[in-house]
Amino acid sequence: PRDIAALRKGVLDGTIDALATDHAPHPRRDKELSLDQAPPGMLGLETALGVALGVLEIDLPHLVRIMSINPARIAGIEARHGRDIEPGAPANLVVFDPNITWQVAPDELASKSRNTPFVGMTLRGRVRHTIFGGDFTVLDGEAQR
C-alpha cells in the first residue's frame, strides 16, 4: 500500500513523467503454465486510460501528457507521435469518451489474449476511435483489422 501511494503521488506531482503499458498479450495456454514457465506480461492497451483515470484520480490533460506527449519526447519520436495535429500531416490520435462507463469482459476485448487482472472492473472512459498514420485502427470502439 505504501509503494502504491508513493507511485500515485509521483505521478500526480510530476516526479513520474511518463506512463506506458507493456502490452504483451499471450495465448491462454502459455499463461496457464507455472510462474517460472509462463511468459511475463498482459494486455493493457484497451484498459490503460480507464484504469489510469480511475486509479490515479488524474485530470485528462495531465494523463494525455504522461501517456502520449512525454513518452514520445523521451523516446525521441515527438516529430511523429505525441504532437499537435497539423494540416497535411498524417494523424496519430485517439478519440476518447471520458463519460462512458464499461465493465471489463474478456470476451469483449479486441486483443488476441484475455489475460488481464481487470476482469469485472468497471472503468470510466473508453477509446472510441484510434487513428494511426492517418488510418483508423479503431472505429466506433471496434479494432479494424
N, C-alpha and C positions, 0 to 999 in steps of 0.2 A: 504493500500500500504506500509506503514512503517513496519507493522508487517511482511508482506511477504518478504520485503527486508531484515529485520533482520533475519528471518528464513533462507533465502537463504545464507546470509553472514555466519551464524552459521554453516551451512553445509559445505560451502567452506573453512572456516578457521579452521574446526575441533572441534569447540565448541559443535556441534551436531555430535555425533559419530555413530549414528545408525538411519536407516531409514527403516520403515516397513509399510506394509499395514494391515489394519484390513479388510481382505477380508470377507465381511458379506453380501452375496447375499440373497435377499428376493424375493419371487414371486411378480409380478406386483400388484396383488390385495392387498397385505399387504403394499406396498409402496404408494398406491393411497388413503390412509387414511389421516386424518388431522395430522398435525405435532405432536400433543401430543399423537396420537394413533399409528402412524407408527413406526415400529422398526428402530433403528438407523443403519446406515451402508450402504455400497455399495460394488459392486465388485471392485477388484483392481489388482488382480494378472496379468491379461493379459496386462494391460496398464502401470503398475508401472515403468518398466525400460524405456520405451519410453517417458513417461511423465517426469520422473526424468532427463533423458538426455536432453530433450528439455527445460524444465522449469529452471533447475538448471545450465545448461551450464557447466556440470561437466565432467571430464575425466573418461573413463570407469574403470581404475584400482581403482580410489577413490570410484566410485559408487559401485563396487563389494565389496570393503572393508566395506562400511557403510550399504549395503543391505544384506550381507552374512556373512562375517568373523566376524565383530564386534557384530552383534546381536547374533550369535552363542556363542561367547565368553561371552557376558553379561548374556545370559541365562544359561551358564554352560553346553552347549551341543557341544562344539567345538570338542570333540572326534568323533562325528558322523556327524556334519554339519559344513559348513564353513571352511573346512580344505583342504589341498592339496590332490590331487589324489594319492593313493598309490597302488602298485601291491597287489592283493589279497584282498583288502578291497572293500566292496560294494560302488559303485559310487553314489554320490548325487551331480549332477551338471546340469548346464544349458548351452546349446549351443545357443548363441545369435548372430544374424547378425546385426551389427550396421549400415549397408548400406541400409537395406530395409526401404522404407517409406510406410506407410499404413494409411488409414483413418478408424477411429473407427466407426464401423457399428454394431448396436445392434444384428442384425440377424446373424452376423458372429462370435459372441463371444461364447466361449465354456461353459461359466458359465450357471447355471440354471436360472440366473437372467439377466436383461438387464439394471439395474439401475446404470448408470454411467454418470457423468457430462461431459465426454469427447467425447460424440457422435458428429461425424462430424469433430473432431480434427485430423489433420494429424500428425502422430508420426514418429519419426526416430528410427529405430531399432526394431527388433521383435525376440521373442524367437522361435527358430526352433525346438529344442528338449529339453526335460527335462528328466533326469534320476534320479530316487529316489530308493535307496536301490538296485541299480543295474538293475532296470527295467525301461523301457521307460514309462513315464506318458504322455509325449507329443512327437509325432513323426511327423516330417515334418509339424510342426505347428498345428497338429490335436491332441486333447485330446484323450488319449487311455482309454477306459472305460472297 
